[in-house]
Structure formats: structure tokens, C-alpha cells
């Protein structure tokens, strides 16, 4: 099955700095790449996604970039704030596949 | 968020007892999923459904069964609970048009003693 890995497992950043989380995948047929955010004790929620025909997508302070050749995509958070502290999960799927394969998550800690 | 309700929110049970978790959605989403979340393992798919009475196994389906008799309800059953099934269980749904975009319920904390 699809192998999805996230690095680093834990990332600490000073408030106001940028954070970057990388996700690698194994299936070259993958064509949809979302990021989910899970705050402590809460449900995972979709924050941004990208499809294989796009290289970058932005939404306010967050962005996702995709490198299909290298089979990795990254979540970028700029001007980090304490409310950005959470676990972030990447996931992948391919056309016609009914399921997402999730990574194990990255813990992001924003230090005030 | 899609209207997804999981019940119960918390449950403590004993090894060997049957347990059923319920997921109810009000968004008429075609796809429904059961995941378990454990430290160090992220979200792992147990079973999913792509329509009424249409279900399939995920990556960690052993010891679990599911049923979907109505669009809005997806049940997860542990026939004989084991301590290794202590976990947080999340239900998720996906619409037909953008089924990859998942909406998650609030989760059920299950403890098997």
C-alpha cells in the first residue's frame, strides 16, 4: 500500500517565525494531497489541499507546495501564532481510490 | 463541518465483550470511514463504506466489522473487545463530488480493560 512519511516528527518554532513540514509518499499515481490539523483533544480538520496539476497553493498564512518528481509535498506556515500549535497530518490518494493514506503526524509547537 | 455525531463519546468495557460504535451524519454524504488513532501511528483506516450496504476493509480491519443499512448511519462493531483495541475512534465522511475531502466526527474514546 501507499507509504506516507512526515518529517520532522516534532517542530518547535518561535512565534512569528515560519514552519515547514515535509511529507513524502511512494505511489507515483497519487494525485491528491491534503493537510489536516488536529488541535489537542479535537477532531482533525482539513486546512489546505493540492492536486497533482498544481505546484503551489496558498491560503492566507498557509501554503502547500508539491514536487511530483521527488514525490514530496510540504506545508508552510508563515508568521506562526500560538493557535498554530497542533498536530498536522498529511495524506495522499489517487484517482479512483476511495481512501486516504495518512502520515503519522507532525507536532508543531509555537513558543510565545 | 458536516453534521457528524459519534456515540458514545467515551466508553469503558471489559475484554471479551462486544462493543458497537455509531456514526450518524446529516449531510447525505456517500462515503463514510472509521479510523483509529493511536500515539505514534497517526490515523489508520479500519473500514469504509461507499454506499448503503457497500463496505470494504482498510489497513487494520482484523477484529472489527461494520454495517451501513442507511445513508446516514455507519456502525463499527468490535465482536470481542481486546486491550489492543483501546484507542480513539474517528468517523469521517466524504461527499460524492469531492470524496477525498474528509469531515471528521468528534471521536470516541474507547478503553478496554
gemmi code that builds the backbone of each chain (N, CA, C; Angstrom):
import gemmi

chains = {
    "A": [
        ("UNK", (0.816, -1.200, 0.000), (0.000, 0.000, 0.000), (0.848, 1.247, 0.000)),
        ("UNK", (0.207, 2.367, -0.037), (0.882, 3.664, -0.040), (1.659, 3.865, 1.261)),
        ("UNK", (2.888, 4.361, 1.120), (3.728, 4.653, 2.270), (3.866, 6.169, 2.369)),
        ("UNK", (3.403, 6.729, 3.472), (3.430, 8.184, 3.662), (4.240, 8.495, 4.912)),
        ("UNK", (5.254, 9.325, 4.757), (6.111, 9.667, 5.887), (6.182, 11.176, 6.075)),
        ("UNK", (6.212, 11.586, 7.327), (6.279, 13.003, 7.651), (7.535, 13.290, 8.462)),
        ("UNK", (8.164, 14.434, 8.171), (9.362, 14.847, 8.896), (9.352, 16.362, 9.081)),
        ("UNK", (9.811, 16.892, 10.180), (10.224, 16.148, 11.380), (9.005, 15.735, 12.194)),
        ("UNK", (9.145, 14.840, 13.118), (8.003, 14.401, 13.913), (7.548, 15.494, 14.866)),
        ("UNK", (8.499, 16.283, 15.352), (8.173, 17.412, 16.228), (8.957, 18.622, 15.773)),
        ("UNK", (8.283, 19.763, 15.758), (8.907, 21.003, 15.333), (8.511, 22.115, 16.288)),
        ("UNK", (9.517, 22.765, 16.861), (9.269, 23.916, 17.742), (9.746, 25.180, 17.047)),
        ("UNK", (8.909, 26.204, 17.056), (9.255, 27.469, 16.414), (8.875, 28.623, 17.324)),
        ("UNK", (9.599, 29.705, 17.188), (9.268, 30.918, 17.910), (8.081, 31.596, 17.228)),
        ("UNK", (7.218, 32.161, 18.030), (6.078, 32.876, 17.481), (6.559, 33.931, 16.489)),
        ("UNK", (5.901, 33.967, 15.337), (6.284, 34.911, 14.300), (7.190, 34.332, 13.244)),
        ("UNK", (7.891, 33.229, 13.577), (8.742, 32.572, 12.589), (7.903, 31.680, 11.675)),
        ("UNK", (8.563, 31.127, 10.662), (7.896, 30.217, 9.725), (8.146, 28.767, 10.113)),
        ("UNK", (7.209, 27.910, 9.748), (7.338, 26.466, 9.984), (7.120, 25.749, 8.659)),
        ("UNK", (7.913, 24.721, 8.432), (7.771, 23.906, 7.220), (7.765, 22.438, 7.612)),
        ("UNK", (6.773, 21.715, 7.146), (6.649, 20.278, 7.393), (6.644, 19.573, 6.044)),
        ("UNK", (7.404, 18.511, 5.951), (7.532, 17.799, 4.685), (6.875, 16.429, 4.766)),
        ("UNK", (6.250, 16.027, 3.681), (5.588, 14.730, 3.586), (6.070, 14.035, 2.318)),
        ("UNK", (6.521, 12.805, 2.451), (6.942, 12.035, 1.288), (5.993, 10.861, 1.081)),
        ("UNK", (5.829, 10.472, -0.168), (4.931, 9.366, -0.489), (5.597, 8.461, -1.506)),
        ("UNK", (5.021, 7.275, -1.685), (5.686, 6.277, -2.523), (4.991, 6.017, -3.855)),
        ("UNK", (3.673, 6.227, -3.928), (2.928, 5.877, -5.125), (2.920, 7.034, -6.118)),
        ("UNK", (3.546, 6.830, -7.260), (3.627, 7.896, -8.250), (2.270, 8.218, -8.875)),
        ("UNK", (1.265, 7.353, -8.670), (-0.081, 7.611, -9.188), (-0.891, 8.533, -8.273)),
        ("UNK", (-0.363, 8.868, -7.118), (-1.076, 9.750, -6.190), (-1.328, 11.096, -6.833)),
        ("UNK", (-2.527, 11.626, -6.633), (-2.849, 12.889, -7.306), (-3.591, 13.887, -6.426)),
        ("UNK", (-3.767, 13.569, -5.147), (-4.454, 14.498, -4.250), (-3.726, 14.497, -2.921)),
        ("UNK", (-3.424, 15.715, -2.395), (-2.520, 15.823, -1.252), (-3.063, 16.852, -0.260)),
        ("UNK", (-3.794, 16.402, 0.756), (-4.337, 17.331, 1.743), (-3.492, 17.377, 3.016)),
        ("UNK", (-3.695, 18.449, 3.764), (-3.132, 18.578, 5.098), (-4.273, 18.784, 6.089)),
        ("UNK", (-4.224, 18.033, 7.201), (-5.213, 18.164, 8.258), (-4.526, 18.666, 9.522)),
        ("UNK", (-5.260, 19.478, 10.269), (-4.769, 20.000, 11.543), (-5.614, 19.426, 12.665)),
        ("UNK", (-4.953, 18.963, 13.718), (-5.684, 18.440, 14.857), (-5.178, 19.112, 16.126)),
        ("UNK", (-5.997, 19.935, 16.715), (-5.666, 20.547, 17.998), (-5.906, 19.523, 19.104)),
        ("UNK", (-5.287, 19.749, 20.224), (-5.341, 18.796, 21.330), (-6.784, 18.495, 21.729)),
        ("UNK", (-7.141, 17.218, 21.698), (-8.473, 16.799, 22.105), (-9.579, 17.060, 21.101)),
        ("UNK", (-9.189, 17.526, 19.908), (-10.203, 17.860, 18.903), (-10.136, 16.903, 17.706)),
        ("UNK", (-11.038, 17.106, 16.790), (-11.064, 16.291, 15.589), (-10.078, 16.832, 14.547)),
        ("UNK", (-9.573, 15.998, 13.658), (-8.763, 16.511, 12.541), (-9.642, 17.342, 11.606)),
        ("UNK", (-9.064, 18.422, 11.087), (-9.807, 19.273, 10.157), (-8.930, 19.616, 8.969)),
        ("UNK", (-9.512, 19.549, 7.789), (-8.801, 19.887, 6.557), (-8.464, 21.372, 6.550)),
        ("UNK", (-7.189, 21.698, 6.305), (-6.807, 23.105, 6.270), (-6.384, 23.555, 4.875)),
        ("UNK", (-5.838, 22.670, 4.090), (-5.447, 23.023, 2.736), (-5.171, 21.736, 1.962)),
        ("UNK", (-5.367, 21.795, 0.669), (-5.094, 20.622, -0.169), (-4.597, 21.075, -1.533)),
        ("UNK", (-4.004, 20.127, -2.260), (-3.483, 20.446, -3.579), (-3.635, 19.219, -4.463)),
        ("UNK", (-3.858, 19.456, -5.730), (-3.950, 18.348, -6.689), (-2.697, 18.324, -7.545)),
        ("UNK", (-2.504, 17.223, -8.234), (-1.231, 16.985, -8.907), (-0.962, 17.911, -10.079)),
        ("UNK", (-1.973, 18.602, -10.563), (-1.763, 19.500, -11.698), (-1.379, 20.916, -11.259)),
        ("UNK", (-1.168, 21.088, -9.947), (-0.808, 22.401, -9.402), (0.457, 22.254, -8.576)),
        ("UNK", (1.360, 23.231, -8.650), (2.606, 23.137, -7.908), (2.561, 23.792, -6.539)),
        ("UNK", (1.682, 24.787, -6.381), (1.627, 25.510, -5.119), (0.227, 26.077, -4.921)),
        ("UNK", (-0.173, 26.136, -3.662), (-1.469, 26.724, -3.323), (-1.335, 27.462, -2.015)),
        ("UNK", (-1.923, 28.665, -1.939), (-1.830, 29.462, -0.717), (-3.209, 29.800, -0.191)),
        ("UNK", (-3.277, 29.912, 1.139), (-4.498, 30.366, 1.793), (-4.076, 31.141, 3.031)),
        ("UNK", (-4.008, 32.449, 2.885), (-3.586, 33.354, 3.960), (-2.187, 32.962, 4.427)),
        ("UNK", (-2.037, 32.509, 5.681), (-0.690, 32.231, 6.190), (-0.190, 30.825, 5.901)),
        ("UNK", (-0.984, 30.003, 5.289), (-0.547, 28.643, 4.999), (-0.435, 28.427, 3.490)),
        ("UNK", (0.460, 27.544, 3.127), (0.664, 27.205, 1.727), (1.101, 25.750, 1.649)),
        ("UNK", (0.827, 25.144, 0.515), (1.306, 23.785, 0.260), (2.028, 23.807, -1.090)),
        ("UNK", (3.180, 23.168, -1.145), (3.949, 23.037, -2.380), (4.114, 21.559, -2.694)),
        ("UNK", (4.106, 21.234, -3.962), (4.174, 19.847, -4.410), (5.332, 19.664, -5.373)),
        ("UNK", (6.120, 18.630, -5.142), (7.185, 18.228, -6.055), (6.902, 16.788, -6.464)),
        ("UNK", (6.233, 16.622, -7.596), (5.829, 15.275, -8.021), (7.018, 14.421, -8.421)),
        ("UNK", (8.025, 15.049, -8.974), (9.201, 14.282, -9.391), (9.848, 13.611, -8.197)),
        ("UNK", (10.000, 14.369, -7.131), (10.634, 13.852, -5.926), (9.642, 13.159, -4.999)),
        ("UNK", (8.377, 13.206, -5.320), (7.313, 12.605, -4.528), (7.305, 13.124, -3.098)),
        ("UNK", (7.225, 14.450, -2.987), (7.019, 15.020, -1.667), (6.242, 16.326, -1.787)),
        ("UNK", (5.560, 16.687, -0.710), (4.860, 17.951, -0.635), (5.027, 18.505, 0.771)),
        ("UNK", (4.941, 19.810, 0.872), (5.255, 20.470, 2.141), (4.178, 21.471, 2.537)),
        ("UNK", (4.004, 21.598, 3.836), (3.111, 22.603, 4.418), (3.971, 23.730, 4.960)),
        ("UNK", (3.638, 24.946, 4.566), (4.360, 26.129, 5.013), (3.404, 27.003, 5.830)),
        ("UNK", (3.832, 27.354, 7.025), (3.051, 28.259, 7.865), (3.919, 29.472, 8.136)),
        ("UNK", (3.454, 30.636, 7.738), (4.212, 31.858, 7.981), (3.630, 32.613, 9.178)),
        ("UNK", (4.466, 33.464, 9.768), (4.049, 34.295, 10.909), (3.277, 33.467, 11.937)),
        ("UNK", (3.931, 32.405, 12.409), (3.252, 31.467, 13.296), (2.705, 32.145, 14.545)),
        ("UNK", (1.574, 31.606, 14.984), (0.884, 32.121, 16.169), (0.626, 30.958, 17.119)),
        ("UNK", (0.391, 31.217, 18.399), (0.161, 30.122, 19.360), (-0.952, 29.174, 18.920)),
        ("UNK", (-1.965, 29.682, 18.238), (-3.067, 28.810, 17.807), (-2.677, 27.866, 16.670)),
        ("UNK", (-1.478, 28.043, 16.138), (-0.970, 27.104, 15.139), (-0.402, 25.845, 15.794)),
        ("UNK", (-0.247, 25.864, 17.102), (0.241, 24.674, 17.812), (-0.784, 23.552, 17.673)),
        ("UNK", (-0.346, 22.438, 17.110), (-1.266, 21.334, 16.820), (-0.455, 20.193, 16.220)),
        ("UNK", (-1.155, 19.085, 15.952), (-0.570, 18.008, 15.158), (-1.101, 18.154, 13.737)),
        ("UNK", (-0.195, 18.069, 12.776), (-0.557, 18.203, 11.371), (-0.340, 16.867, 10.676)),
        ("UNK", (-1.371, 16.412, 9.970), (-1.306, 15.160, 9.226), (-1.349, 15.436, 7.736)),
        ("UNK", (-0.451, 14.802, 7.002), (-0.571, 14.826, 5.552), (-1.253, 13.529, 5.113)),
        ("UNK", (-1.772, 13.531, 3.916), (-2.431, 12.346, 3.383), (-2.301, 12.359, 1.862)),
        ("UNK", (-2.463, 11.189, 1.266), (-2.420, 11.084, -0.193), (-3.471, 10.095, -0.653)),
        ("UNK", (-3.899, 10.279, -1.893), (-4.760, 9.299, -2.533), (-4.584, 9.446, -4.035)),
        ("UNK", (-5.148, 8.508, -4.752), (-5.046, 8.551, -6.202), (-6.433, 8.474, -6.813)),
        ("UNK", (-6.528, 8.840, -8.076), (-7.817, 8.872, -8.767), (-8.471, 7.496, -8.729)),
        ("UNK", (-9.750, 7.474, -8.365), (-10.491, 6.221, -8.319), (-10.346, 5.470, -7.021)),
        ("UNK", (-9.398, 5.907, -6.182), (-9.195, 5.274, -4.883), (-10.157, 5.893, -3.881)),
        ("UNK", (-10.813, 5.071, -3.101), (-11.795, 5.587, -2.150), (-11.218, 5.921, -0.789)),
        ("UNK", (-9.939, 5.828, -0.630), (-9.383, 6.016, 0.703), (-8.155, 6.914, 0.666)),
        ("UNK", (-7.954, 7.579, 1.808), (-6.756, 8.387, 2.030), (-5.763, 7.579, 2.861)),
        ("UNK", (-4.479, 7.719, 2.544), (-3.437, 7.151, 3.385), (-2.800, 8.310, 4.147)),
        ("UNK", (-2.834, 8.254, 5.466), (-2.333, 9.333, 6.303), (-0.912, 9.057, 6.769)),
        ("UNK", (-0.160, 10.138, 6.955), (1.109, 10.046, 7.652), (0.857, 9.983, 9.148)),
        ("UNK", (1.943, 9.849, 9.931), (1.793, 9.673, 11.369), (1.662, 10.983, 12.126)),
        ("UNK", (1.837, 12.077, 11.445), (1.607, 13.370, 12.069), (2.876, 14.086, 12.497)),
        ("UNK", (2.826, 15.410, 12.458), (3.908, 16.271, 12.967), (3.344, 17.130, 14.090)),
        ("UNK", (4.033, 17.123, 15.226), (3.646, 18.002, 16.324), (4.356, 19.345, 16.119)),
        ("UNK", (3.590, 20.396, 15.985), (4.158, 21.739, 15.863), (3.859, 22.500, 17.149)),
        ("UNK", (4.903, 23.037, 17.749), (4.764, 23.822, 18.978), (5.249, 25.228, 18.688)),
        ("UNK", (4.375, 26.196, 18.876), (4.739, 27.597, 18.687), (5.003, 28.202, 20.059)),
        ("UNK", (6.234, 28.672, 20.246), (6.661, 29.194, 21.540), (6.410, 30.697, 21.577)),
        ("UNK", (5.598, 31.154, 22.535), (5.286, 32.600, 22.578), (6.516, 33.440, 22.909)),
    ],
    "B": [
        ("UNK", (-18.510, 22.412, 9.171), (-18.318, 20.948, 9.214), (-19.616, 20.202, 8.923)),
        ("UNK", (-19.476, 19.040, 8.315), (-20.634, 18.183, 8.130), (-21.175, 17.784, 9.487)),
        ("UNK", (-22.512, 17.587, 9.554), (-23.133, 17.199, 10.805), (-22.845, 15.740, 11.094)),
        ("UNK", (-21.805, 15.483, 11.832), (-21.404, 14.113, 12.148), (-21.429, 13.942, 13.652)),
        ("UNK", (-22.178, 12.973, 14.094), (-22.298, 12.692, 15.518), (-21.834, 11.281, 15.789)),
        ("UNK", (-20.904, 11.161, 16.723), (-20.439, 9.842, 17.142), (-20.980, 9.539, 18.538)),
        ("UNK", (-21.383, 8.296, 18.720), (-21.843, 7.896, 20.044), (-21.393, 6.476, 20.357)),
        ("UNK", (-21.021, 6.189, 21.612), (-20.875, 7.174, 22.673), (-19.596, 7.992, 22.497)),
        ("UNK", (-19.393, 9.018, 23.273), (-18.161, 9.802, 23.226), (-17.044, 9.123, 24.015)),
        ("UNK", (-17.438, 8.434, 25.069), (-16.481, 7.691, 25.894), (-17.105, 6.358, 26.275)),
        ("UNK", (-16.265, 5.335, 26.293), (-16.770, 4.038, 26.740), (-15.640, 3.255, 27.376)),
        ("UNK", (-15.958, 2.613, 28.492), (-15.042, 1.690, 29.151), (-15.710, 0.331, 29.156)),
        ("UNK", (-14.994, -0.680, 28.710), (-15.571, -2.002, 28.644), (-14.531, -3.030, 29.055)),
        ("UNK", (-14.974, -4.266, 29.167), (-14.060, -5.324, 29.579), (-13.688, -6.200, 28.386)),
        ("UNK", (-12.513, -6.784, 28.486), (-12.052, -7.701, 27.444), (-13.081, -8.799, 27.206)),
        ("UNK", (-13.345, -9.062, 25.923), (-14.250, -10.136, 25.556), (-15.687, -9.709, 25.333)),
        ("UNK", (-16.018, -8.486, 25.667), (-17.393, -8.017, 25.468), (-17.550, -7.391, 24.087)),
        ("UNK", (-18.744, -7.473, 23.521), (-18.983, -6.811, 22.232), (-19.231, -5.319, 22.438)),
        ("UNK", (-18.781, -4.545, 21.473), (-18.948, -3.100, 21.542), (-19.375, -2.592, 20.171)),
        ("UNK", (-20.339, -1.699, 20.142), (-20.743, -1.059, 18.890), (-20.657, 0.442, 19.029)),
        ("UNK", (-19.962, 1.043, 18.076), (-19.851, 2.497, 17.993), (-20.698, 2.969, 16.817)),
        ("UNK", (-21.335, 4.109, 17.024), (-22.240, 4.602, 15.992), (-21.761, 5.936, 15.439)),
        ("UNK", (-21.920, 6.075, 14.148), (-21.649, 7.328, 13.465), (-22.903, 7.722, 12.687)),
        ("UNK", (-23.373, 8.922, 12.946), (-24.573, 9.425, 12.293), (-24.256, 10.740, 11.596)),
        ("UNK", (-24.638, 10.849, 10.307), (-24.366, 12.083, 9.570), (-25.646, 12.609, 8.933)),
        ("UNK", (-25.718, 13.923, 8.837), (-26.917, 14.573, 8.318), (-26.663, 15.255, 6.969)),
        ("UNK", (-25.501, 15.006, 6.367), (-25.122, 15.701, 5.139), (-25.369, 14.881, 3.874)),
        ("UNK", (-25.911, 13.693, 4.039), (-26.177, 12.835, 2.876), (-24.903, 12.522, 2.093)),
        ("UNK", (-23.775, 12.426, 2.817), (-22.518, 12.066, 2.170), (-22.491, 10.580, 1.856)),
        ("UNK", (-22.006, 10.265, 0.676), (-21.997, 8.885, 0.227), (-20.947, 8.042, 0.962)),
        ("UNK", (-19.774, 8.633, 1.194), (-18.659, 7.870, 1.733), (-18.546, 8.066, 3.249)),
        ("UNK", (-18.321, 6.977, 3.945), (-18.113, 7.039, 5.391), (-16.953, 6.124, 5.768)),
        ("UNK", (-16.212, 6.549, 6.779), (-14.971, 5.863, 7.151), (-14.877, 5.730, 8.666)),
        ("UNK", (-14.226, 4.676, 9.109), (-13.835, 4.529, 10.504), (-12.316, 4.461, 10.572)),
        ("UNK", (-11.742, 5.355, 11.393), (-10.308, 5.370, 11.649), (-10.079, 5.147, 13.141)),
        ("UNK", (-8.920, 4.641, 13.454), (-8.468, 4.632, 14.833), (-7.195, 5.462, 14.924)),
        ("UNK", (-7.037, 6.131, 16.054), (-5.866, 6.981, 16.262), (-5.140, 6.542, 17.509)),
        ("UNK", (-3.888, 6.212, 17.348), (-3.040, 5.775, 18.454), (-1.732, 6.546, 18.403)),
        ("UNK", (-1.157, 6.847, 19.557), (0.124, 7.573, 19.577), (1.180, 6.865, 18.748)),
        ("UNK", (1.846, 7.622, 17.888), (2.909, 7.055, 17.061), (2.430, 6.377, 15.798)),
        ("UNK", (1.109, 6.270, 15.631), (0.576, 5.593, 14.445), (-0.294, 6.480, 13.578)),
        ("UNK", (-0.613, 7.644, 14.027), (-1.450, 8.522, 13.225), (-2.858, 7.982, 13.088)),
        ("UNK", (-3.436, 8.185, 11.927), (-4.808, 7.750, 11.638), (-4.743, 6.527, 10.731)),
        ("UNK", (-5.315, 5.451, 11.197), (-5.301, 4.218, 10.413), (-6.729, 3.800, 10.077)),
        ("UNK", (-6.947, 3.471, 8.824), (-8.279, 3.146, 8.334), (-8.674, 1.729, 8.734)),
        ("UNK", (-9.869, 1.610, 9.318), (-10.360, 0.305, 9.749), (-11.264, -0.293, 8.664)),
        ("UNK", (-12.329, 0.402, 8.367), (-13.259, 0.015, 7.314), (-13.834, 1.286, 6.705)),
        ("UNK", (-14.376, 1.158, 5.515), (-15.064, 2.286, 4.927), (-16.264, 1.803, 4.126)),
        ("UNK", (-17.135, 2.740, 3.788), (-18.337, 2.435, 3.030), (-18.479, 3.431, 1.888)),
        ("UNK", (-18.834, 2.911, 0.723), (-19.033, 3.782, -0.434), (-20.489, 3.797, -0.865)),
        ("UNK", (-21.370, 3.346, 0.013), (-22.797, 3.385, -0.240), (-23.500, 2.444, 0.719)),
        ("UNK", (-24.822, 2.521, 0.711), (-25.589, 1.642, 1.590), (-25.272, 0.185, 1.248)),
        ("UNK", (-24.896, -0.543, 2.270), (-24.558, -1.971, 2.191), (-23.292, -2.246, 1.388)),
        ("UNK", (-22.570, -1.206, 1.012), (-21.295, -1.373, 0.314), (-20.162, -0.967, 1.242)),
        ("UNK", (-19.393, -1.958, 1.675), (-18.296, -1.666, 2.590), (-17.034, -2.388, 2.135)),
        ("UNK", (-15.899, -1.928, 2.650), (-14.641, -2.576, 2.310), (-13.680, -2.416, 3.472)),
        ("UNK", (-12.655, -3.276, 3.482), (-11.695, -3.267, 4.580), (-10.640, -2.197, 4.372)),
        ("UNK", (-10.142, -1.698, 5.500), (-8.998, -0.816, 5.483), (-7.760, -1.582, 5.900)),
        ("UNK", (-6.757, -0.850, 6.392), (-5.474, -1.467, 6.711), (-5.438, -2.198, 8.043)),
        ("UNK", (-6.378, -1.923, 8.958), (-6.367, -2.564, 10.272), (-7.753, -3.101, 10.598)),
        ("UNK", (-8.306, -3.931, 9.742), (-9.693, -4.371, 9.877), (-9.881, -5.598, 10.775)),
        ("UNK", (-8.824, -6.316, 11.096), (-8.976, -7.533, 11.899), (-9.604, -7.220, 13.244)),
        ("UNK", (-10.666, -7.990, 13.588), (-11.323, -7.798, 14.876), (-12.463, -6.802, 14.839)),
        ("UNK", (-12.695, -6.211, 13.666), (-13.756, -5.218, 13.508), (-14.692, -5.621, 12.365)),
        ("UNK", (-15.967, -5.263, 12.522), (-16.911, -5.384, 11.431), (-17.730, -4.096, 11.364)),
        ("UNK", (-18.349, -3.863, 10.217), (-19.134, -2.650, 10.031), (-20.445, -2.989, 9.346)),
        ("UNK", (-21.382, -2.063, 9.475), (-22.637, -2.187, 8.743), (-23.153, -0.809, 8.396)),
        ("UNK", (-23.782, -0.747, 7.232), (-24.384, 0.513, 6.792), (-25.705, 0.187, 6.117)),
        ("UNK", (-26.772, 0.287, 6.863), (-28.103, -0.032, 6.361), (-28.829, 1.214, 5.869)),
        ("UNK", (-28.340, 2.388, 6.275), (-28.912, 3.660, 5.831), (-27.778, 4.605, 5.485)),
        ("UNK", (-28.036, 5.548, 4.600), (-27.006, 6.504, 4.207), (-26.410, 7.203, 5.413)),
        ("UNK", (-27.230, 7.543, 6.390), (-26.794, 8.391, 7.481), (-26.078, 7.666, 8.615)),
        ("UNK", (-26.134, 6.350, 8.666), (-25.572, 5.631, 9.796), (-24.506, 4.618, 9.377)),
        ("UNK", (-23.411, 4.608, 10.119), (-22.318, 3.672, 9.867), (-21.879, 3.140, 11.226)),
        ("UNK", (-22.056, 1.848, 11.434), (-21.771, 1.237, 12.716), (-20.457, 0.455, 12.667)),
        ("UNK", (-19.696, 0.585, 13.727), (-18.459, -0.187, 13.888), (-18.635, -1.116, 15.075)),
        ("UNK", (-18.408, -2.409, 14.868), (-18.577, -3.392, 15.929), (-17.278, -4.119, 16.215)),
        ("UNK", (-16.960, -4.164, 17.494), (-15.867, -4.999, 17.985), (-16.554, -6.235, 18.559)),
        ("UNK", (-16.411, -7.367, 17.905), (-17.169, -8.553, 18.291), (-16.781, -9.037, 19.690)),
        ("UNK", (-15.485, -8.974, 19.980), (-14.967, -9.397, 21.271), (-13.772, -8.497, 21.581)),
        ("UNK", (-14.026, -7.435, 22.332), (-13.018, -6.393, 22.515), (-11.754, -6.926, 23.190)),
        ("UNK", (-10.620, -6.417, 22.736), (-9.323, -6.749, 23.333), (-8.632, -5.456, 23.771)),
        ("UNK", (-7.664, -5.588, 24.654), (-6.973, -4.391, 25.160), (-6.267, -3.628, 24.038)),
        ("UNK", (-5.858, -4.343, 22.992), (-5.180, -3.683, 21.869), (-6.126, -2.792, 21.067)),
        ("UNK", (-7.416, -2.896, 21.336), (-8.385, -2.053, 20.658), (-8.720, -0.791, 21.456)),
        ("UNK", (-8.048, -0.607, 22.570), (-8.139, 0.665, 23.276), (-7.572, 1.746, 22.378)),
        ("UNK", (-8.371, 2.764, 22.081), (-7.957, 3.754, 21.099), (-8.997, 4.868, 21.047)),
        ("UNK", (-8.688, 5.883, 20.258), (-9.682, 6.886, 19.901), (-10.159, 6.563, 18.494)),
        ("UNK", (-11.471, 6.441, 18.337), (-12.055, 6.085, 17.060), (-12.734, 7.310, 16.445)),
        ("UNK", (-12.360, 7.578, 15.212), (-12.958, 8.690, 14.483), (-13.747, 8.170, 13.298)),
        ("UNK", (-14.922, 8.721, 13.155), (-15.715, 8.524, 11.949), (-15.464, 9.717, 11.033)),
        ("UNK", (-15.484, 9.475, 9.739), (-15.323, 10.564, 8.772), (-16.261, 10.327, 7.596)),
        ("UNK", (-16.632, 11.410, 6.931), (-17.476, 11.298, 5.752), (-16.875, 12.075, 4.592)),
        ("UNK", (-17.264, 11.688, 3.392), (-16.845, 12.384, 2.182), (-18.024, 12.433, 1.217)),
        ("UNK", (-18.202, 13.572, 0.575), (-19.316, 13.697, -0.362), (-18.979, 13.008, -1.670)),
        ("UNK", (-19.954, 12.838, -2.519), (-19.728, 12.147, -3.777), (-18.834, 12.912, -4.718)),
        ("UNK", (-19.032, 14.228, -4.770), (-18.266, 15.034, -5.712), (-16.820, 15.219, -5.321)),
        ("UNK", (-16.565, 15.395, -4.041), (-15.200, 15.602, -3.558), (-14.969, 14.654, -2.398)),
        ("UNK", (-15.000, 13.381, -2.707), (-14.968, 12.408, -1.624), (-13.644, 12.399, -0.884)),
        ("UNK", (-12.583, 12.979, -1.527), (-11.311, 12.973, -0.833), (-11.287, 13.936, 0.350)),
        ("UNK", (-12.156, 14.939, 0.341), (-12.184, 15.920, 1.430), (-12.994, 15.330, 2.575)),
        ("UNK", (-12.312, 14.921, 3.613), (-12.980, 14.249, 4.716), (-13.391, 15.217, 5.817)),
        ("UNK", (-14.573, 14.943, 6.371), (-15.065, 15.654, 7.545), (-15.110, 14.637, 8.681)),
        ("UNK", (-14.509, 14.994, 9.806), (-14.392, 14.057, 10.910), (-15.401, 14.359, 12.008)),
        ("UNK", (-15.858, 13.277, 12.664), (-16.629, 13.439, 13.879), (-15.713, 13.762, 15.044)),
        ("UNK", (-16.292, 13.894, 16.226), (-15.538, 14.318, 17.406), (-14.764, 13.193, 18.069)),
        ("UNK", (-15.012, 11.973, 17.646), (-14.243, 10.854, 18.175), (-14.908, 10.154, 19.348)),
        ("UNK", (-14.551, 8.886, 19.513), (-14.987, 8.077, 20.655), (-13.748, 7.521, 21.338)),
        ("UNK", (-13.602, 7.816, 22.611), (-12.501, 7.255, 23.396), (-12.968, 5.919, 23.962)),
        ("UNK", (-12.337, 4.845, 23.509), (-12.695, 3.508, 23.972), (-11.558, 2.920, 24.793)),
        ("UNK", (-11.880, 2.480, 25.977), (-10.904, 1.814, 26.839), (-11.380, 0.397, 27.094)),
        ("UNK", (-10.518, -0.575, 26.795), (-10.833, -1.980, 27.018), (-9.937, -2.479, 28.140)),
        ("UNK", (-10.542, -2.840, 29.245), (-9.772, -3.233, 30.433), (-9.620, -4.744, 30.544)),
    ],
}
model = gemmi.Model(1)
for chain_id, residues in chains.items():
    chain = gemmi.Chain(chain_id)
    for i, (resn, *xyz) in enumerate(residues, 1):
        res = gemmi.Residue()
        res.name, res.seqid = resn, gemmi.SeqId(i, " ")
        for name, pos in zip(("N", "CA", "C"), xyz):
            atom = gemmi.Atom()
            atom.name, atom.element = name, gemmi.Element(name[0])
            atom.pos, atom.b_iso = gemmi.Position(*pos), 0.0
            res.add_atom(atom)
        chain.add_residue(res)
    model.add_chain(chain)
structure = gemmi.Structure()
structure.add_model(model)
structure.setup_entities()
